Amino acid sequence: MYSKNIDKILKSEKIEIGDRIKITKNELIVDGILLPRIQMGNTSCIVIKQDNGYNIGIMYEKGIKLKLQKKGKPIELRHHSSNTKSNVNKPTLSILGAGGTISSRIEYNTGAVFPELYPEDLLNSFPQLRKISNIKCRELFNLFSEDITPEHWKIIAKNVVKEINSGSDGIIIMHGTDTMNYTATALSFMLQNIPVPIVLVGAQRSSDRGSSDNMMNLICAANTAAKSNIGEISVCMHGTSSDNFCYIHRGNKVRKMHTSRRDAFRSINSFPFAKVWFDNNKIEYLHNDYKKIGNKKIKIDDKINPNVGLLQIHPGINPKLIEYSKKIFDGVVISGTGLGHVSTNPSKNKLSNNIIPAIKNLIDSDIPVVMSPQTIYGRINMNVYSAGRLLQKAGVIGDGADWLPETALIKLMWVLGHTKNMKKIEEIMMTNISGEISKRNDIGTFLV
């Protein structure tokens, strides 16, 4: 999508993507086919394909002139034809598309980037998949990950079960990276007795960039889904900034920790399940503390109440923010400071606030409040300082947990989908369902 100014000019000149145009900028005159703006490119940079086959971007500035030379055909993805006949000696993997950078490919005749979920296209773009497994593909939806909701989690869960029941030996879910850990966490509660590997995979950089990580991530995810014995929801992403291996992370213990690095994903308060080496397709297990696949009947439990809020404690927080939560939420997760703290103002400083009464009022109104650490790493301990003890006395849940704020959020959604009883809510929240609460934290899990 180009900038509003460029879109306005294109419409005034009746120019559309795929048309042949001439661009005049001072003494520079360039003509070619107008292309869509590349992903992550500048919205004010006009991209055209020249007759020599090269694409060129020209920054729009005052005085630039665009002129339609010839109407073109709409740019569309040309699907590849390929023999996708099954090999009975190989496992069958189901790839489900939920959108994101990874589920796209560049159409080199034009330079445009399109979603890609046809088996023929995937096998043409990633021929290594043929050596690993048979491939089945379906697009569930094509969304930016920020637009995925709890209702989409249910759709994914149901389709995973459908593919497993149809005989698939492993599941790959292609997903945008920004909220991939939310979806992975939701599936870790919704899907139980997992009989085959279920792997979420994404890409930080799209296929129109030379540093794209989509191929390595997908191949490593395919090897994980086809060969591993991990019977949990996992996430497969680059392990380093180089193209050497991917980590396989527990889905509810992983977080995107960098905006753009290819190795942005980190296991939090735990170690990854394994490394998958790209050069030889081997899986190197790092520990065996996980559920194994086997002859099990998968169960789906997708009851969920999405009406839960996540509030981050900050200096000067207004108690009214907590109080207002009673009007809109059925449950609240607090991302507290330190060991799980909020402002209590024991010194009665006139410039400080005490939000404990507002929190207690929520709990007294049968709205559960759960504590999580905004430090990300570490474990909640509300026994050390008076603030924590006051929170426990008020009924805040979470002492001893090492979950991520988003994990606590999604778990509370799932728990509230099953009960409104406050004692039962606390009991289930503090029960380790799918590895979201670690028994202990090894010092080596704190990565710096």
JOBEL-V740027 format. One record per backbone hydrogen bond with DSSP energy under -0.5 kcal/mol. NH is the residue of the N-H (numbers start at 1). CO is the residue of the C=O. If there is no record, write none. Layout:
BEGIN
((NH:CO) (NH:CO))
END
This chain:
BEGIN
((3:43) (7:3) (8:4) (9:5) (10:6) (11:7) (12:8) (13:9) (14:11) (15:10) (18:34) (19:16) (20:70) (21:19) (21:32) (22:67) (23:30) (24:22) (24:65) (25:23) (25:28) (28:25) (30:23) (32:21) (33:49) (34:19) (35:47) (41:38) (45:42) (46:44) (46:58) (48:56) (49:33) (50:48) (50:54) (53:50) (56:48) (58:46) (60:44) (64:61) (65:24) (67:22) (69:20) (70:20) (79:77) (84:82) (88:86) (90:87) (93:91) (93:134) (94:170) (95:93) (95:136) (96:94) (96:172) (97:138) (98:99) (98:174) (103:100) (104:101) (104:102) (105:114) (107:112) (108:106) (110:107) (111:107) (112:107) (114:105) (116:103) (122:118) (123:119) (124:120) (125:121) (126:122) (129:126) (130:127) (131:128) (132:128) (132:129) (133:129) (134:91) (136:93) (138:95) (140:97) (140:138) (141:97) (143:98) (143:141) (147:144) (148:145) (152:149) (153:149) (154:150) (155:151) (156:152) (157:153) (158:154) (159:155) (160:156) (161:157) (162:158) (163:159) (164:160) (165:161) (166:162) (167:164) (168:163) (169:92) (170:92) (171:197) (172:94) (173:199) (174:96) (174:172) (175:173) (175:201) (180:177) (182:179) (183:179) (184:180) (185:181) (186:182) (187:183) (188:184) (189:185) (189:186) (190:186) (191:187) (192:190) (192:299) (197:169) (198:232) (199:171) (200:234) (201:173) (202:236) (209:206) (212:209) (213:205) (214:205) (217:213) (218:214) (219:215) (220:216) (221:217) (222:218) (223:219) (224:220) (225:221) (226:222) (227:223) (228:224) (231:229) (231:291) (234:198) (235:249) (236:200) (237:235) (237:247) (239:245) (240:245) (244:242) (246:276) (247:237) (248:274) (249:235) (249:247) (251:233) (253:250) (254:251) (255:266) (257:255) (257:264) (264:261) (266:255) (268:253) (273:248) (274:248) (275:284) (276:246) (277:275) (277:282) (278:244) (279:244) (281:277) (284:275) (284:282) (285:283) (286:273) (287:273) (290:288) (293:229) (294:195) (296:294) (298:296) (299:192) (301:190) (305:413) (306:304) (308:306) (309:331) (311:309) (311:333) (313:311) (313:335) (317:314) (321:318) (322:318) (323:319) (324:320) (325:321) (325:322) (326:323) (327:324) (328:324) (328:325) (329:325) (330:307) (331:307) (332:368) (333:309) (334:370) (335:311) (336:334) (336:372) (337:341) (340:337) (341:337) (348:345) (352:349) (355:343) (355:353) (359:355) (360:356) (361:357) (362:358) (363:359) (364:360) (365:361) (365:362) (366:363) (367:362) (368:330) (368:366) (370:332) (371:397) (372:334) (373:403) (374:336) (374:372) (376:373) (377:375) (380:401) (381:339) (384:381) (389:385) (390:386) (391:387) (392:388) (393:389) (394:390) (395:391) (395:392) (396:391) (397:369) (400:380) (401:398) (408:404) (409:405) (410:406) (411:407) (412:408) (413:409) (414:410) (415:411) (416:412) (417:413) (418:415) (419:415) (425:421) (426:422) (427:423) (428:424) (429:425) (430:426) (431:428) (433:431) (438:436) (442:440) (445:442) (446:443) (447:445))
END
